[in-house]
Amino acid sequence: MSTFIRPVTIVLLQLCLVVAVVTDSTASATPLRKVVIGVDGGTESIRACCFDAETGDVLGKPCASPYTTFHPQPSWAEQDTQDWWDGMGKAVRGAVASLKETSSNEDFAILSICVDTTCCTVVALDKNKQPLRDNRCILWMDARSAPQTKEIMETCRGDPALNVNCGGEGPISAEWFIPKALWIRENEPHVWDRAETICEYQDYINYKLTGELCACTCNAATRWHWDGEAALYESSPDQPYPGRPLSLYRKLGIPELAKMVPQKVVPMGGLVGHLSNEASEHLNLPSGIPVAQGGPDAFVGMIGLGCIHPGQLCLITGSSHLHCVVSSLPSNAPGIWGAYKGAPLPGLSFAEGGQSSTGSIIRWARNILGQSDLEYKYLDAEADQISPGCDGLIALETFQGSRTPVTDPLARGALVGLTLSHTRAHIWRALMEAVAFGTRGCLEGLQMAGHPCDEIIIAGGATRSSTWLQMHADVTGKPVVVCEFSDAPLLGCAILASVNAGVQSSIEDAVQRMVRQAKRIEPSQEAVKTYDELYKVYSALSEATRPVVHAIASIRGGKIPTSNEEPGIEARKNSSPPIISPSLLACDWSKIGEEVRRCMDAGAARLHVDIFDGVFLDSPLALTFGPQMVAAIRRCSQEAILDLHMCVERPARYIGPMKEAGGTTFIFQWESVLREDDPIKEALLIAASVRDHGMECGISINPSTMVEDIFPLLNSGLVAIVDVLSVEPGFGGQSFQDVAVEKIEKLLRFREGRDNPLEFKILVDGGINTETAGLSKKADILVAGTYLFQHNSMSDGIKELLSSCIDDTEV
């Protein structure tokens, strides 16, 4: 009979590492302070931070060490495994040094180390456990295996292992482990043949720390298609690879993968091993410190939020909502992802649901109502004066489709019941209520799949609105909890390490002592009764509009809108599909008038005009349009927005002439002001002058420029567009550089991570095709040149790009 290996504890998604340092206890009679160190190995850097293992308090200061992401081809993303190890040494040593500086009068002991990493960052190792592929991993965000996801669904449909993908209906994300492994087998057979091990960042880092190679059950259950519970059983002659999806491997022609993945399996918080002498020297820590198993950062974050009991739901809010509910049942259903058996911890399961447009429609409403400068709290205060139900006005929040409980990319938003007596406060509240209704629908979908929720633990942007928090509680009838410490993955690692070190007796006890609630919002029973009736109306409206929006999509020629003129699309932020803007750099200049009209006839609302003076880019070939050509383009496109990309020296001198020529947006290169003594000051002067001339101002950055460099400029509120160049400026037909995807994410976080979010649009410029458009779909505007103008039908090209933005769904 197989024996179950009982776990010691638990962890989550990015690279969090918790360490315990031991000093000479004879040096002082004062009791040692027990310390654990959290090290978070993320996409851009490794961060380390010390915690009090008993209370969860942060000690000292966090220390980070950045590393580089390489993009050898479009949609590819790779990192050097040596950079992880070097960065870990710097981060841990820095965190411990900070601890010593702030604890000079106190003795302490560092007791345990726990690592969480990005999930599905895949590493191939040879027989000596040395990385292949020139030390390069395939990073989690890498999308090269998109064809393999289709191959898996087509070849293996009906396989029980795929039930975690919406009950077997799909989709599968290109981020997941098996598609990446299959890509290596099919495209790098020389690597596959030499590889003894295919594993993850998590597994490799633990091996570097201890010399022990093992997999994490949480990673395997959530992204490897494993049964996380069965994987903990010991192997036997009858069951040599317990919990592995062997039939899936066989159908895909990679049965050997069962032997190539780590054979040892350890749950989050379990003991991986002890710090080796080499690792001890590298980290400047005593040899033999226990290393606790970590896991995926996001799911370690569930522990850091205290979301570990069946019936607790972790609600991550932002432009969209993500719902992760802990369950005791591993059941599956369409519209949900999971349930993942044995995750986040052994004996548990959890399932994922989501809403595509939540915070994004609130931001849209503020823009469309002409209140872009008004803080959200004032609109909330107005909405507080309106009764539930908004005097007969009800909304649907599905502006960008529906995910849970019904997966329908064609679903659209609605405002029904408008009268002349309704005010902006009614509209504002109706949309907030719609999001809360949609959350209730997700909870009901999860419950129908066997995953009920008793409590909502919420994180993200919605926590800043007391109105919305109360509304979520009232509509769902569930208490809503906000935690005190926001960096949940780091705290989750500290919790796991403290249990592994024996400071806390169990994860439950550690959560009780180390996770603190900032507030708990109980539902108002009177409001619950009102919203119960209103939710029935919301549900009926959702059903009633479905055939209507499907019919509209059919009339417009396909599954999605094919026009670039959809009302309100200019106000969109971080939703799908983006505006497609043809770049006239790629058109036939001898027929510029015809080419402009072709764009207009295809429904293009914006045109991108590249202005190069042959000086900023020191090449006689980098010489394009001047004010006279812009004026000619304007005569052919009276209603279009003309975005003028000014890749020129001394851009300020062009502001007046380009305004007179008919320019709408003046986008100048950040690199053009770097020679000034104070680049920010010079850029602000240009931006102010552009605004004074009646144009919107944009700033463009080269692929090699760090997006953080322009954050002070964006804070001014003078910049309406950020042009993220995904190719080197000057010439069409170049390949897309994936660093642009990272910059989009950073700009989204910067734009939205405040009480009064900034209002600039994100534009991605260069190398856009059906593959890279899907990668860039969170941007507001995509500029495409070569891809569009090679089409005989411009409208077909725009339609294909829009389709890729919707169909390339990430889970």
C-alpha positions in Angstrom: 0.0 0.0 0.0 1.3 3.5 -0.8 2.2 5.7 2.1 1.2 9.3 2.3 4.1 11.6 3.1 2.6 14.2 5.5 3.7 17.8 4.8 5.3 20.1 7.3 3.9 23.3 5.9 3.1 25.6 2.9 4.2 28.4 0.4 3.2 30.6 -2.8 4.0 31.9 -6.6 7.1 34.3 -7.1 10.6 33.8 -5.4 10.2 34.4 -1.7 12.9 33.1 0.5 12.9 33.0 4.3 16.0 32.4 6.3 17.0 32.1 9.9 20.4 33.3 11.2 22.0 31.9 14.3 24.4 33.9 16.5 26.3 32.9 19.6 23.6 32.8 22.4 26.3 32.9 25.1 27.2 36.4 24.2 24.2 37.9 26.0 21.6 36.9 28.5 19.0 38.6 26.5 16.7 36.1 24.6 17.5 35.9 21.0 15.0 37.4 18.6 13.9 34.8 16.2 14.2 35.9 12.6 13.2 34.6 9.1 14.2 36.2 5.8 11.8 36.4 2.9 13.4 36.5 -0.6 11.0 37.1 -3.5 12.5 36.1 -6.9 10.3 38.0 -9.3 10.4 38.9 -13.0 12.7 41.9 -12.6 14.6 41.3 -9.4 15.1 39.3 -6.2 14.0 41.0 -3.0 15.0 39.9 0.5 13.4 41.1 3.8 13.8 40.0 7.4 10.7 39.2 9.6 10.2 38.5 13.2 9.3 34.8 13.2 6.9 35.2 16.1 5.0 38.3 15.2 5.5 38.8 11.4 6.9 42.3 11.9 9.3 43.5 9.2 12.9 43.9 10.6 15.5 46.1 8.9 15.0 47.1 5.3 14.2 45.1 2.2 17.1 44.6 -0.2 16.6 44.0 -4.0 19.0 42.9 -6.7 17.8 43.4 -10.3 18.5 41.1 -13.2 18.1 41.2 -17.0 15.4 39.7 -19.1 16.4 38.8 -22.7 14.1 38.9 -25.7 15.9 37.0 -28.5 12.8 36.8 -30.6 9.3 38.3 -30.6 7.1 36.8 -27.8 10.2 35.1 -26.2 11.5 36.0 -22.7 14.6 34.4 -21.1 16.8 35.0 -18.1 20.2 33.8 -17.1 20.1 31.3 -14.2 23.4 32.6 -12.9 21.8 36.0 -12.5 19.3 34.5 -10.1 22.0 33.0 -7.9 24.2 36.1 -7.9 21.2 38.3 -7.2 20.1 36.1 -4.3 23.5 36.4 -2.7 23.4 40.2 -2.9 19.8 40.4 -1.7 20.1 38.1 1.3 23.4 39.6 2.4 21.9 43.1 2.1 18.8 42.2 4.1 20.9 40.6 6.9 23.3 43.6 7.0 20.2 45.9 7.4 19.0 43.7 10.2 22.3 44.0 12.0 22.3 47.7 11.6 18.9 48.2 13.1 19.4 45.5 15.7 22.8 46.6 17.1 21.6 46.3 20.7 19.8 43.0 20.2 20.9 39.5 19.5 19.0 37.5 16.9 18.9 34.1 15.3 18.0 33.5 11.7 16.2 30.2 11.7 14.9 29.1 8.3 14.9 29.9 4.6 11.9 29.6 2.2 11.9 30.5 -1.5 9.0 31.4 -3.7 9.5 32.2 -7.4 7.7 33.0 -10.6 5.8 30.0 -11.7 6.3 28.2 -15.0 9.8 29.6 -15.5 11.3 26.5 -17.1 14.9 25.3 -16.8 16.6 22.3 -18.6 19.5 20.7 -16.7 22.0 18.1 -17.9 23.1 15.0 -16.0 25.4 17.1 -13.8 22.5 19.4 -12.9 24.0 22.2 -14.9 21.7 24.5 -16.9 21.5 23.9 -20.7 20.5 26.5 -23.3 23.5 28.7 -22.4 22.2 29.0 -18.8 19.0 30.5 -20.2 15.5 29.7 -18.8 12.2 30.1 -20.6 10.5 32.8 -18.5 6.9 32.5 -17.3 5.7 35.3 -19.6 7.3 33.7 -22.7 4.6 32.9 -25.2 6.5 30.9 -27.8 4.5 27.8 -26.9 1.2 29.2 -28.1 1.0 26.6 -30.9 1.7 23.9 -28.4 -1.4 24.9 -26.4 -3.6 24.3 -29.4 -1.8 21.0 -30.1 -2.5 19.9 -26.5 -6.2 20.8 -26.7 -6.6 19.2 -30.2 -4.7 16.0 -29.3 -5.7 15.5 -25.7 -9.3 16.8 -25.5 -11.2 14.7 -23.0 -8.1 13.7 -21.0 -9.0 14.0 -17.3 -5.8 16.1 -16.7 -7.3 18.9 -18.7 -10.4 19.2 -16.5 -8.7 22.0 -14.5 -8.9 24.1 -17.7 -12.6 25.1 -17.5 -13.8 21.5 -17.1 -11.8 20.4 -20.1 -13.1 23.1 -22.5 -9.9 25.2 -22.3 -8.1 27.4 -23.0 -4.6 26.4 -21.8 -2.2 29.3 -21.3 1.2 29.3 -23.1 2.7 30.2 -19.7 2.0 26.7 -18.4 4.7 24.0 -17.9 3.7 21.3 -20.4 3.4 23.6 -23.4 6.9 24.9 -22.7 8.3 21.4 -22.3 6.7 20.3 -25.5 8.1 23.4 -27.3 11.6 22.3 -26.2 11.0 18.8 -27.4 9.7 20.0 -30.8 12.0 22.9 -31.5 15.3 22.2 -29.5 15.7 18.4 -29.8 19.4 18.8 -29.1 18.5 20.3 -25.7 15.9 17.7 -25.0 18.3 14.9 -25.8 20.9 16.2 -23.4 18.5 17.2 -20.6 18.2 14.8 -17.7 15.8 17.3 -15.8 13.1 19.7 -16.9 12.1 21.8 -13.9 11.3 25.3 -12.7 13.1 28.3 -11.2 11.7 27.2 -7.9 13.3 23.7 -8.1 16.6 25.0 -9.4 17.0 27.6 -6.7 16.3 25.0 -4.0 18.9 22.7 -5.6 21.5 25.5 -5.5 20.7 26.1 -1.8 20.7 22.4 -0.7 21.9 20.1 -3.4 18.4 18.5 -3.3 16.3 18.5 -6.4 12.5 18.4 -5.7 9.3 19.7 -7.2 6.6 21.7 -5.3 3.2 20.3 -5.1 1.6 23.7 -5.5 3.4 24.5 -8.8 2.7 21.0 -10.1 -1.0 21.0 -9.1 -1.8 24.5 -10.5 0.3 24.7 -13.7 1.7 21.2 -14.4 -1.6 19.3 -14.7 -0.7 17.0 -11.7 -2.8 15.7 -9.0 -1.1 17.5 -6.1 -2.4 15.1 -3.4 -1.5 11.9 -5.2 2.0 13.2 -6.1 2.9 13.1 -2.4 2.4 9.3 -2.3 5.5 7.1 -2.5 6.1 5.4 -5.8 5.6 1.7 -6.2 6.1 -0.9 -9.0 2.4 -0.5 -9.8 2.5 3.3 -9.5 6.0 4.5 -10.3 4.9 8.1 -11.0 2.0 8.9 -8.7 -0.1 12.0 -9.5 1.6 12.6 -12.9 -0.6 13.0 -16.1 1.0 10.0 -17.8 -1.8 9.7 -20.4 -1.3 13.3 -21.4 2.4 12.7 -21.8 1.8 9.7 -24.0 -0.7 11.4 -26.2 1.7 14.2 -26.8 4.6 11.8 -27.6 6.7 12.8 -24.6 6.3 9.9 -22.2 9.9 10.4 -21.0 8.8 13.7 -19.4 7.7 11.6 -16.4 11.3 10.7 -15.7 12.7 14.1 -16.5 10.7 16.2 -14.0 12.0 16.1 -10.3 11.1 12.8 -8.8 11.1 14.1 -5.2 8.0 16.1 -4.3 7.7 18.4 -1.3 4.6 20.5 -0.4 4.9 24.2 0.5 6.5 24.6 3.9 8.0 21.1 3.9 11.7 20.6 4.4 13.7 20.7 1.1 17.0 20.2 2.8 19.7 22.2 4.6 21.9 25.0 3.4 25.0 23.6 1.8 28.5 24.9 2.5 28.7 26.5 -0.9 25.4 28.3 -0.4 26.3 29.2 3.1 29.4 31.0 1.9 27.5 32.6 -0.9 24.7 34.0 1.3 27.0 34.7 4.3 24.8 32.5 6.5 25.7 29.5 8.8 25.8 26.2 7.1 23.0 23.8 7.8 20.1 26.3 8.0 16.9 24.4 7.0 15.4 25.3 3.7 11.6 25.2 3.6 9.7 24.5 0.3 8.2 27.6 -1.3 6.0 27.8 -4.4 4.3 30.1 -6.8 4.3 33.7 -5.6 0.6 34.5 -6.0 -0.4 31.4 -4.1 2.1 32.0 -1.4 0.3 35.4 -1.2 -2.9 33.6 -0.4 -1.2 32.4 2.8 0.1 35.9 3.4 -3.5 37.1 3.4 -4.5 34.3 5.7 -6.6 32.6 3.0 -6.0 29.0 4.0 -9.3 27.6 5.1 -12.1 26.1 3.0 -14.7 28.8 2.4 -12.2 31.7 2.3 -12.0 33.5 -1.0 -9.0 35.7 -2.0 -10.3 38.6 -4.2 -7.6 40.4 -6.1 -8.9 43.7 -7.5 -7.6 46.1 -10.1 -8.7 46.6 -13.7 -10.2 43.2 -13.4 -11.2 40.9 -10.5 -9.6 37.5 -9.8 -11.3 35.1 -7.4 -9.4 32.3 -5.7 -11.5 30.2 -3.3 -10.1 27.6 -1.0 -12.1 24.4 -1.1 -12.1 20.9 0.3 -13.4 19.4 -3.0 -11.3 19.2 -6.3 -14.3 19.5 -8.6 -14.2 21.2 -12.0 -16.7 23.0 -14.2 -16.8 25.3 -17.3 -16.0 28.9 -16.6 -13.6 28.2 -13.7 -9.9 27.2 -13.6 -9.2 24.4 -11.2 -10.0 23.1 -8.7 -6.3 22.3 -8.2 -6.0 19.3 -5.9 -3.4 19.6 -3.1 -3.0 23.4 -3.6 -2.2 25.7 -2.1 -1.6 23.2 0.7 -2.0 19.5 1.1 -5.5 18.5 2.1 -7.0 21.5 0.2 -8.0 22.5 -3.3 -8.7 25.9 -4.8 -10.4 27.2 -7.8 -10.1 30.4 -9.8 -12.8 32.6 -11.4 -12.6 36.1 -12.9 -14.3 39.2 -14.2 -12.6 40.9 -17.2 -13.6 44.5 -16.6 -14.2 45.9 -13.1 -11.9 48.8 -12.1 -11.4 49.6 -15.7 -15.1 50.4 -16.2 -15.1 52.7 -13.1 -12.2 54.5 -14.7 -14.0 54.6 -18.0 -17.0 56.1 -16.3 -15.0 58.9 -14.8 -13.5 59.7 -18.2 -16.8 59.5 -20.1 -18.6 61.7 -17.6 -15.9 64.3 -18.1 -14.6 64.0 -14.6 -11.1 62.8 -15.3 -9.6 65.3 -12.8 -12.1 64.5 -10.0 -10.9 62.1 -7.3 -12.8 58.9 -6.9 -13.7 59.6 -3.3 -15.9 62.6 -4.4 -17.8 60.4 -6.9 -18.2 57.8 -4.2 -19.6 60.4 -1.8 -22.2 61.4 -4.4 -23.0 57.7 -4.9 -23.5 57.2 -1.2 -26.5 59.6 -1.4 -28.2 57.3 -3.9 -30.3 54.3 -2.7 -29.4 50.8 -3.8 -30.9 50.1 -7.2 -30.2 53.7 -8.4 -33.8 54.7 -8.8 -34.4 52.0 -11.5 -31.0 52.2 -13.3 -29.2 48.9 -13.6 -25.9 48.1 -15.4 -23.9 45.1 -16.7 -20.1 45.3 -16.1 -19.2 42.9 -18.9 -17.7 45.5 -21.2 -14.9 43.2 -22.3 -16.6 39.9 -22.1 -17.5 37.4 -19.4 -15.3 34.8 -17.8 -17.2 33.3 -14.8 -19.7 31.8 -14.4 -20.3 32.0 -18.2 -17.3 32.2 -20.5 -18.4 34.5 -23.3 -15.9 36.9 -25.0 -18.8 38.6 -26.9 -20.6 39.7 -23.8 -20.9 43.5 -23.5 -21.8 46.1 -20.9 -25.1 47.9 -20.6 -27.0 50.7 -18.8 -30.7 50.0 -18.7 -33.5 52.2 -17.3 -32.0 55.6 -17.9 -34.3 58.6 -17.5 -33.7 62.3 -17.6 -33.8 62.4 -13.8 -30.7 60.2 -13.5 -27.4 62.0 -12.6 -23.8 61.1 -12.8 -24.1 59.7 -9.3 -26.7 57.2 -10.4 -24.5 56.1 -13.3 -21.5 55.8 -11.0 -23.3 53.8 -8.4 -25.0 51.6 -11.0 -21.6 50.6 -12.4 -20.2 49.9 -9.0 -23.2 47.8 -8.2 -22.8 45.9 -11.5 -19.3 44.9 -10.6 -20.5 43.7 -7.2 -23.3 41.8 -8.9 -20.7 40.2 -11.2 -18.6 39.2 -8.2 -21.7 37.5 -6.7 -22.2 35.7 -10.0 -18.6 34.4 -9.9 -19.1 33.2 -6.3 -22.3 31.4 -7.3 -20.5 29.8 -10.3 -17.7 28.6 -8.0 -20.3 27.4 -5.5 -22.2 25.5 -8.2 -18.8 23.8 -9.0 -18.6 22.7 -5.4 -16.5 25.6 -4.0 -18.7 27.8 -1.6 -17.4 30.9 0.0 -18.0 32.2 3.5 -15.6 35.1 3.6 -13.9 37.4 1.1 -10.3 38.6 1.8 -9.8 41.5 -0.6 -6.6 43.1 -1.9 -5.8 45.7 -4.5 -7.4 48.9 -5.7 -11.0 48.3 -4.4 -9.7 48.4 -0.8 -9.3 52.2 -1.2 -13.1 52.7 -1.6 -15.1 52.2 1.6 -18.3 52.5 -0.5 -17.3 49.7 -2.8 -16.1 47.5 0.0 -19.4 47.8 1.7 -21.2 47.2 -1.6 -19.3 43.9 -2.1 -20.3 42.8 1.3 -24.0 43.8 0.9 -24.4 42.3 -2.6 -22.7 39.0 -1.8 -23.9 38.7 1.7 -20.4 37.9 2.8 -18.0 39.7 5.2 -15.1 41.4 3.5 -11.7 41.5 5.1 -8.8 43.9 4.4 -5.4 42.9 5.7 -2.8 45.2 7.3 0.3 44.1 5.4 0.0 44.4 1.6 3.1 42.4 0.5 1.4 39.1 0.9 3.9 36.8 -0.9 6.8 38.0 1.4 4.7 37.5 4.5 3.5 34.1 3.2 7.1 33.0 3.0 7.8 34.2 6.5 4.8 32.2 7.7 6.0 29.0 6.0 9.5 29.5 7.3 8.4 30.1 10.8 6.5 26.9 10.9 9.3 25.0 9.3 11.7 26.4 12.0 9.4 25.2 14.7 8.6 28.8 16.0 5.0 28.4 15.0 3.3 25.1 15.7 1.2 25.1 12.5 0.4 27.3 9.5 -3.0 28.0 11.1 -1.3 29.3 14.3 1.2 31.3 12.2 -1.5 33.0 10.2 -3.4 33.7 13.5 -0.3 35.5 14.9 1.4 37.0 11.9 -1.5 38.1 9.6 -3.4 41.1 11.0 -6.7 42.4 9.8 -6.9 46.2 9.1 -10.7 46.0 9.0 -13.7 43.7 8.5 -16.8 44.9 6.8 -20.0 43.0 7.6 -23.0 43.0 5.3 -26.0 45.1 6.2 -28.9 42.7 6.4 -31.3 45.4 5.2 -29.2 46.1 2.1 -28.7 42.3 1.5 -32.5 41.9 1.1 -32.7 44.8 -1.3 -29.7 43.5 -3.4 -31.1 40.0 -3.5 -34.0 41.3 -5.5 -31.9 43.6 -7.6 -29.5 40.7 -8.4 -32.4 38.8 -10.0 -32.9 41.7 -12.3 -29.2 41.9 -13.1 -29.1 38.1 -13.9 -32.2 38.4 -16.1 -30.7 41.4 -18.0 -27.5 39.5 -18.6 -29.4 36.6 -20.1 -31.6 38.9 -22.2 -28.7 40.9 -23.7 -26.7 37.8 -24.7 -28.5 37.1 -28.0 -28.6 40.8 -28.8 -24.8 41.3 -28.5 -24.2 38.0 -30.4 -26.4 39.2 -33.2 -24.6 42.6 -33.3 -21.3 40.8 -33.5 -22.6 38.7 -36.4 -23.9 41.7 -38.3 -20.6 43.4 -37.9 -18.9 40.5 -39.6 -17.5 38.2 -37.0 -17.0 37.3 -33.4 -15.8 40.7 -32.5 -16.3 44.3 -33.6 -14.3 44.9 -36.8 -14.4 48.6 -36.7 -11.9 50.9 -34.9 -14.7 53.4 -34.3 -16.6 51.8 -31.5 -18.1 54.5 -29.3 -16.2 55.1 -26.1 -13.2 53.1 -27.2 -10.9 56.2 -26.9 -11.7 56.3 -23.2 -10.6 52.7 -22.6 -7.7 51.8 -20.3 -6.2 48.4 -19.9 -9.0 46.5 -21.6 -9.4 44.7 -24.9 -9.4 45.3 -27.8 -7.1 48.3 -28.1 -7.3 50.9 -30.8 -5.3 49.9 -33.9 -3.4 52.9 -35.4 -1.9 52.4 -38.9 1.6 53.8 -39.2 2.1 55.7 -42.4 5.8 55.0 -42.3 5.0 51.7 -44.0 2.6 52.9 -46.6 3.3 53.7 -50.3 4.5 57.3 -50.1 3.9 57.8 -53.8 0.2 57.3 -53.1 0.0 58.9 -49.7 -3.5 60.3 -50.3 -4.9 57.0 -51.4 -3.2 55.2 -48.5 -4.7 57.6 -45.9 -8.2 57.2 -47.4 -7.7 53.4 -47.3 -7.0 53.6 -43.6 -10.0 55.9 -43.1 -12.3 53.6 -45.1 -11.2 50.7 -42.9 -12.4 52.5 -39.8 -9.1 53.7 -38.5 -9.7 56.4 -35.9 -6.0 57.3 -35.4 -3.1 57.6 -37.8 0.5 57.4 -36.7 2.9 59.8 -38.5 6.6 59.3 -37.9 8.6 62.5 -38.2 12.4 61.9 -38.5 14.9 64.7 -39.2 17.9 62.6 -40.1 19.8 64.2 -37.2 18.5 62.7 -34.0 19.0 59.3 -35.7 22.3 60.0 -37.5 21.4 58.6 -40.8 20.4 60.1 -44.2 17.9 57.4 -44.5 16.1 58.4 -41.3 14.4 61.4 -43.0 10.7 61.3 -43.4 7.8 63.8 -43.3 7.7 67.5 -42.5 4.9 70.0 -41.7 3.8 70.2 -45.3 3.3 66.5 -45.6 1.4 66.5 -42.3 -0.9 69.2 -43.7 -1.5 67.1 -46.8 -2.4 64.1 -44.6 -4.7 66.2 -42.6 -6.6 67.3 -45.8 -7.2 63.6 -46.5 -8.2 62.7 -42.9 -10.3 65.5 -41.6 -11.7 63.5 -38.6 -8.8 61.3 -37.7 -6.5 61.8 -34.7 -3.0 62.4 -36.0 -0.3 61.2 -33.6 3.0 62.8 -34.6 6.0 60.9 -33.4 8.7 63.5 -33.3 12.1 61.6 -33.5 14.0 64.9 -33.9 16.6 67.1 -32.3 15.3 70.2 -30.5 11.7 69.0 -30.7 10.4 72.3 -29.2 10.9 74.2 -32.4 8.4 71.9 -34.2 5.5 72.5 -31.9 4.0 75.5 -33.6 4.5 74.3 -37.2 3.0 70.9 -36.4 0.0 72.4 -34.7 -0.6 74.6 -37.8 -0.2 71.6 -40.0 -3.1 69.8 -38.2 -1.4 67.6 -35.7 -3.4 66.2 -32.8 -0.8 64.7 -30.5 2.8 65.7 -30.4 4.9 62.8 -29.2 8.6 63.6 -28.6 11.5 61.3 -27.8 12.6 61.2 -24.1 16.2 60.6 -25.4 16.1 63.9 -27.2 16.3 65.8 -23.9 18.9 63.6 -22.1 21.7 65.9 -23.1 20.2 68.8 -21.1 21.4 69.5 -17.6 17.9 68.8 -16.2 16.1 66.5 -18.7 12.9 66.4 -16.6 12.7 70.2 -16.5 13.3 70.4 -20.3 10.6 67.7 -20.9 8.1 69.5 -18.7 8.7 72.8 -20.6 8.1 71.0 -24.0 5.0 69.3 -22.6 3.6 72.6 -21.3 4.2 74.3 -24.6 2.5 71.5 -26.5 -0.6 71.8 -24.3 -0.6 75.6 -24.6 -0.6 75.1 -28.4 -3.8 73.1 -28.1 -2.3 69.6 -28.7 -2.0 66.6 -26.5 1.5 65.7 -25.5 3.1 62.3 -25.7 6.5 60.9 -24.6 8.3 58.1 -26.5 11.0 55.8 -25.1 13.4 53.6 -26.9 13.5 49.8 -26.1 16.7 50.3 -24.0 15.3 53.1 -21.9 13.9 52.2 -18.4 10.3 53.2 -18.1 10.9 54.4 -14.6 13.0 57.3 -16.0 9.8 59.1 -17.2 7.7 58.6 -14.1 8.4 62.1 -12.7 7.2 63.5 -16.0 4.0 61.4 -16.0 3.3 62.7 -12.4 2.9 66.2 -13.8 -0.3 65.3 -15.6 0.9 67.0 -18.8 1.5 63.7 -20.7 -1.5 62.2 -22.4 0.3 59.3 -24.2 3.3 57.1 -23.5 4.7 55.6 -26.7 6.5 52.4 -25.8 8.8 51.6 -28.7 9.0 47.9 -29.3 11.6 48.4 -32.1 14.4 50.7 -32.6 13.1 54.0 -34.0 13.6 55.0 -37.7 12.8 52.0 -39.9 9.8 49.8 -40.5 9.7 46.0 -40.7 11.7 45.3 -37.5 11.0 42.4 -35.0 9.1 43.1 -31.8 11.2 43.4 -28.6 9.3 41.8 -25.7 10.7 44.3 -23.2 7.7 46.4 -24.3 5.4 43.9 -22.5 7.2 44.4 -19.2 6.9 48.2 -19.7 3.2 48.0 -20.3 2.8 46.2 -17.0 4.9 48.7 -15.2 3.0 51.6 -16.7 -0.3 50.0 -15.8 0.8 49.6 -12.2 2.1 53.2 -12.1 -1.1 54.6 -13.7 -3.5 52.8 -11.5 -1.8 52.3 -8.2 -3.0 55.5 -6.5 -6.2 57.0 -5.1 -6.4 59.3 -8.1 -5.0 57.3 -11.1 -3.2 59.1 -13.9 -5.0 59.4 -17.2 -2.3 58.8 -19.9 -2.8 56.2 -22.6 -0.3 53.5 -23.3 0.7 53.2 -27.0 2.9 50.3 -28.3 4.8 51.1 -31.5 6.6 48.7 -33.8 6.6 45.0 -34.8 2.9 44.6 -34.3 1.3 41.5 -35.9 -1.2 38.9 -34.8 1.2 37.3 -32.4 2.6 40.4 -30.8 -0.7 42.2 -30.7 -1.9 39.5 -28.3 1.1 40.1 -26.1 0.5 43.9 -26.1 -3.3 43.8 -25.7 -3.3 45.5 -22.3 -2.1 48.7 -24.0 -4.6 51.3 -25.1 -3.3 51.8 -28.7 -1.3 49.5 -31.0 0.6 51.0 -33.9 1.0 48.7 -36.9 2.7 49.5 -40.1 4.1 46.7 -42.2 1.6 44.1 -41.1 -1.4 46.3 -42.1 -0.2 47.8 -45.4 0.8 44.4 -46.8 -2.9 43.5 -46.7 -5.0 44.2 -49.8 -7.8 44.9 -47.4 -6.9 47.2 -44.6 -10.1 46.3 -42.7 -9.1 42.6 -42.8 -5.8 43.5 -41.3 -7.3 45.5 -38.5 -9.9 42.8 -37.8 -7.1 40.2 -37.5 -5.2 42.3 -35.0 -8.3 42.9 -33.0 -9.1 39.2 -33.1 -5.7 38.3 -31.7 -6.2 40.7 -28.8 -9.4 39.0 -27.8 -8.7 35.3 -28.6 -5.2 35.3 -27.0 -6.9 34.9 -23.5 -4.6 34.4 -20.6 -5.6 32.5 -17.5 
